[in-house]
């Protein structure tokens, strides 16, 4: 798991023991984003220690559970909220759009924010009200216009709070109307930015998100299906690449045998020149299919999705995985996806095997990988004691 290039890192284990170790490590090293006192004289300035939410962390840490585990899941959500505050990494594919670490609290996909934007909410609400047969035709006509709706809301402070549930156009956020915040926005008393912040908290606050996603709507963990799908795609990619490597090895052996032939099997000068050219072409081909930079240049989609630095890490990991295991598992795929944050972190930790793979193959920023949970407290403390940039 990852923490920001300025900030720290977050949990990947599910057992209560691992969660306890991680909590103790973070609390000893930091206080969820507040500045720390200066280090002793000569030690430089302590950097703030902050933990980061990300899409993977939220779903791995919370997960769907039966009613008997509700309090445990809410306690986990409160812990994430306490330690991370508004410090977040963007959704993985938003890296390619230039988003990195932020203090806006946004870890969900940016397209979701566009989908659940306050102006869209108000527009949908107006359409629903203008079709509500509990109003007269004249009332519905008036409610379909923004200015008249604004006047109606001003004249009746309770209208939005008492609105029937089926009129509300979103699967969450009804509290925005009940609290009076929606009324304040419609009347121009709070800004669009503030209104969106109050609406989006239902998507970004770990406690509210757990209640909305898992409890109200019974949704599952999307990492399961996505992890399986990504593991399958990566395994297929690796199998094809191994096949290419095998084919070029066979060609190289055949060329070597032909050039070494003697007597009546020896090649003539013209044929030898052609075979030598084939040998050079095979060597060039091998250099290309064993070069992360070459693969990166040939797969622009990764740069578009994850940005230049993270795409380079992705291709380096692909080559490292060639000798890792024949078939990848869901946990490998999730670690692969979360490793896209590695260029933007101070510290990163995943499964021990995957972390060791990154270190052993010296992928970019491998020195930021924390191989074991036991190493985490000391590494966090060492980062905090580094002079601020």
KAVEN-V10761 format. One record per helix or strand of 3 or more residues. SS is the DSSP state (a for helix, b for strand). FROM is the first residue (numbers start at 1). LEN is the number of residues. If there is no record, write none. Layout:
# KAVEN-V10761
<<SS;FROM;LEN> <SS;FROM;LEN>>
This chain:
# KAVEN-V10761
<<a;16;14> <a;55;7> <a;67;18> <a;92;6> <a;110;6> <a;118;13> <a;137;7> <a;146;10> <a;165;3> <a;175;4> <a;181;6> <a;192;13> <a;206;11> <a;222;39> <a;263;3> <a;269;21> <a;292;7> <a;300;22> <a;330;15> <a;352;9> <a;366;3> <a;373;13>>
